Amino acid sequence: MSDRRITKIVIVGGGTAGWMAAAALSRTMDNLSIRLVESDEIGTVGVGEATIPAIRLFNALIGIDENEFIRETGGTFKLGIQFHDWGRIGDVYMHAFGQIGRSLGMLQFAQYWLRGRNDGVAGPLGDYSLNEIAARQDRFARLPQIPNTSLDGIAYAFHFDAALYAAYLRKIAERAGVVRTEGKIASVRRNGESGHVEAVVLENGEEIGGELFIDCSGFRALLIEEALETGFEDWTHWVPCDRAIAVPSENSGPARPYTQAIAHKAGWQWRIPLQHRTGNGHVFCSDFISEDEATATLLDNIEGPMLAEPRTLRFLTGMRKRAWNGNVVALGLASGFLEPLESTSIHLIQNGIAKLLAHFPGRDFDAANIDAYNRRVRFDYERIRDFVILHYHANQRTDSPFWIRCREMGIPETLARKIGLFQSQGQIVREGDELFIEIGWFQVLTGQNIMPGSYHPMADLLTHGELAGFFADIETIVARTASHLPTHEDFIAQHCAAGVPA
Ligand SMILES: Cc1cc2nc3c(=O)[nH]c(=O)nc-3n(C[C@H](O)[C@H](O)[C@H](O)COP(=O)(O)OP(=O)(O)OC[C@H]3O[C@@H](n4cnc5c(N)ncnc54)[C@H](O)[C@@H]3O)c2cc1C
């Protein structure tokens, strides 16, 4: 067998994507020289502070101690996302992580809940979710299972400071041998025959050569687009927001263990609680509201004094036609962008890295391998895209042209099928290894007032009394368990307060 192994990797960019890639590759592979180039003058996008539970797998992959990670990034725990005013003004629901209730026989909890609502014996869905009850009471603990029951415990993710996260990963990567070069890339040298990238050339003339290039250069997409002209698939017609105003503010109380997503006239606002500040942003559609008005709306709705001037970020929703082209793999904003409503971008970076490891190439860059990677990454992007669109499309708001347009706009066939099946059968089919589980879709669908016409007939096998008892038992166990959890604030103070040495 000939030795076609890659030995030299160049990572372009030192934002979240660049340092995640550097940390993961250096901690999982041997005999690789990894160089990362970043420009202090250009800087990073500076947002991206809410995550989903799968990030814990990434932490495990690179061997992070979770308390240290939270301490060093000013982090907090996240139990889900609370949505305000999405279906109708005044509505509040939560997409809580983890399972809700428990399945019984062959049927998932959601089917019993649909019957229970119909029969008047089931309360709001969130009453059966430990995550949601804990979130409502600002409580948190690490509890994988509710003791002495078959009920899942707490499923969690994190909020963290994006700049501190990149710095933390940098320490890990540099310790594992990654060499960082500060400098601005001025040009890219490509092979005349294969078209592969051979080197990036810095403004000072230094050339950094490699075999595999990972483009983490942010929206600019220096290699995958500027050099290789891979092409971009624009999804703005389905996900209409194109700008965000971001501003940090002082905390006005204990940090909540969940993200808030508050719908406004032409977009929505995030509140991400950290230990040392709150991240706020207003994502909006510039066809319907001016930047000044969007800024004013945001500033009217932050809870503490602002800590910096608001700044505007412009973006285009969609994905690169191929995330991997030749010897360049794009990760992060260089590979595509889905707005942060379900906090999925960092996950897509992690996902790209995991799939790159699975499809790690040789120097021949086998086309079938690259195709397989691209197909899988596309599938992940498209399924998450559908989930995000659902939030916009399934609204009943009549107060603004933006929401009316979202309701009336066309949606991808894949999403239309999902909504159609749910409306008729109350059923959700999770395709392949798509990211969001059935109960996640269920919470958003019902939270935005899409109720199905029926439920599975097997749910009728319980008598009315048995069904009422089933719900009462779960509600009691969940409430009792939540009441014994420490507050989120106390948990952090005890285990992972920022600025407190280990
Ligand atoms: C408004 C908004 C909110 C978001 N919120 C979330 C969220 O809550 N959760 C989530 O998961 N994601 C979120 N994201 C996405 C998240 O911010 C990004 O996925 C993440 O930060 C990764 O960014 P990046 O590393 O790809 O790019 P960047 O942070 O932009 O980094 C690009 C890097 O490339 C370098 N670079 C560029 N050009 C050159 C050059 N010529 N020479 C040398 N270096 C260069 C830069 O210096 C920088 O180091 C959000 C994004 C936006 C826009």
The ligand as an SDF file (V2000), in Angstrom:
LIG
                    3D

 53 58  0  0  0  0  0  0  0  0999 V2000
  -25.9600   37.1970   14.6110 C   0  0  0  0  0  0  0  0  0  0  0  0
  -25.3520   35.8570   14.8370 C   0  0  0  0  0  0  0  0  0  0  0  0
  -25.6550   35.1430   15.9920 C   0  0  0  0  0  0  0  0  0  0  0  0
  -25.1270   33.8640   16.1840 C   0  0  0  0  0  0  0  0  0  0  0  0
  -25.4830   33.1450   17.2960 N   0  0  0  0  0  0  0  0  0  0  0  0
  -25.1080   31.8500   17.4020 C   0  0  0  0  0  0  0  0  0  0  0  0
  -25.5010   31.0380   18.4970 C   0  0  0  0  0  0  0  0  0  0  0  0
  -26.1570   31.4890   19.4220 O   0  0  0  0  0  0  0  0  0  0  0  0
  -25.1200   29.7590   18.4970 N   0  0  0  0  0  0  0  0  0  0  0  0
  -24.3620   29.2150   17.5200 C   0  0  0  0  0  0  0  0  0  0  0  0
  -24.0870   28.0240   17.5350 O   0  0  0  0  0  0  0  0  0  0  0  0
  -23.9080   29.9830   16.5200 N   0  0  0  0  0  0  0  0  0  0  0  0
  -24.2660   31.2600   16.4230 C   0  0  0  0  0  0  0  0  0  0  0  0
  -23.8170   32.0260   15.3930 N   0  0  0  0  0  0  0  0  0  0  0  0
  -22.8330   31.4800   14.4790 C   0  0  0  0  0  0  0  0  0  0  0  0
  -21.4450   31.5410   15.1140 C   0  0  0  0  0  0  0  0  0  0  0  0
  -21.1500   32.8760   15.4630 O   0  0  0  0  0  0  0  0  0  0  0  0
  -20.3940   31.0280   14.1590 C   0  0  0  0  0  0  0  0  0  0  0  0
  -20.7960   29.7960   13.6370 O   0  0  0  0  0  0  0  0  0  0  0  0
  -19.0900   30.8200   14.8770 C   0  0  0  0  0  0  0  0  0  0  0  0
  -18.7180   31.9580   15.5830 O   0  0  0  0  0  0  0  0  0  0  0  0
  -18.0140   30.4580   13.9010 C   0  0  0  0  0  0  0  0  0  0  0  0
  -17.5330   31.5490   13.2010 O   0  0  0  0  0  0  0  0  0  0  0  0
  -16.2750   31.3160   12.2820 P   0  0  0  0  0  0  0  0  0  0  0  0
  -15.1440   30.8210   13.1150 O   0  0  0  0  0  0  0  0  0  0  0  0
  -16.7000   30.5030   11.1350 O   0  0  0  0  0  0  0  0  0  0  0  0
  -15.9590   32.7770   11.7040 O   0  0  0  0  0  0  0  0  0  0  0  0
  -15.2720   34.0560   12.3980 P   0  0  0  0  0  0  0  0  0  0  0  0
  -15.5150   34.1340   13.8480 O   0  0  0  0  0  0  0  0  0  0  0  0
  -15.6840   35.2090   11.5610 O   0  0  0  0  0  0  0  0  0  0  0  0
  -13.7210   33.8180   12.2110 O   0  0  0  0  0  0  0  0  0  0  0  0
  -13.0720   34.0290   10.9650 C   0  0  0  0  0  0  0  0  0  0  0  0
  -11.5910   33.9680   11.1720 C   0  0  0  0  0  0  0  0  0  0  0  0
  -10.9500   34.0740    9.9080 O   0  0  0  0  0  0  0  0  0  0  0  0
   -9.9130   35.0150    9.9930 C   0  0  0  0  0  0  0  0  0  0  0  0
   -9.6800   35.6070    8.6770 N   0  0  0  0  0  0  0  0  0  0  0  0
  -10.5780   36.0600    7.7700 C   0  0  0  0  0  0  0  0  0  0  0  0
   -9.9450   36.5760    6.6950 N   0  0  0  0  0  0  0  0  0  0  0  0
   -8.6150   36.4150    6.9120 C   0  0  0  0  0  0  0  0  0  0  0  0
   -7.4510   36.7400    6.1930 C   0  0  0  0  0  0  0  0  0  0  0  0
   -7.5000   37.3650    5.0110 N   0  0  0  0  0  0  0  0  0  0  0  0
   -6.2640   36.4260    6.7350 N   0  0  0  0  0  0  0  0  0  0  0  0
   -6.1710   35.8160    7.9420 C   0  0  0  0  0  0  0  0  0  0  0  0
   -7.2330   35.4880    8.6620 N   0  0  0  0  0  0  0  0  0  0  0  0
   -8.4510   35.7860    8.1740 C   0  0  0  0  0  0  0  0  0  0  0  0
  -10.4060   36.0250   11.0140 C   0  0  0  0  0  0  0  0  0  0  0  0
   -9.3700   36.7780   11.5550 O   0  0  0  0  0  0  0  0  0  0  0  0
  -11.0330   35.0910   12.0280 C   0  0  0  0  0  0  0  0  0  0  0  0
  -10.0440   34.5900   12.8980 O   0  0  0  0  0  0  0  0  0  0  0  0
  -24.2770   33.3200   15.2180 C   0  0  0  0  0  0  0  0  0  0  0  0
  -23.9200   34.0640   14.1050 C   0  0  0  0  0  0  0  0  0  0  0  0
  -24.4540   35.3250   13.8960 C   0  0  0  0  0  0  0  0  0  0  0  0
  -24.0710   36.1070   12.6750 C   0  0  0  0  0  0  0  0  0  0  0  0
  1  2  1  0
  2  3  1  0
  2 52  2  0
  3  4  2  0
  4  5  1  0
  4 50  1  0
  5  6  2  0
  6  7  1  0
  6 13  1  0
  7  8  2  0
  7  9  1  0
  9 10  1  0
 10 11  2  0
 10 12  1  0
 12 13  2  0
 13 14  1  0
 14 15  1  0
 14 50  1  0
 15 16  1  0
 16 17  1  0
 16 18  1  0
 18 19  1  0
 18 20  1  0
 20 21  1  0
 20 22  1  0
 22 23  1  0
 23 24  1  0
 24 25  2  0
 24 26  1  0
 24 27  1  0
 27 28  1  0
 28 29  2  0
 28 30  1  0
 28 31  1  0
 31 32  1  0
 32 33  1  0
 33 34  1  0
 33 48  1  0
 34 35  1  0
 35 36  1  0
 35 46  1  0
 36 37  1  0
 36 45  1  0
 37 38  2  0
 38 39  1  0
 39 40  1  0
 39 45  2  0
 40 41  1  0
 40 42  2  0
 42 43  1  0
 43 44  2  0
 44 45  1  0
 46 47  1  0
 46 48  1  0
 48 49  1  0
 50 51  2  0
 51 52  1  0
 52 53  1  0
M  END
$$$$
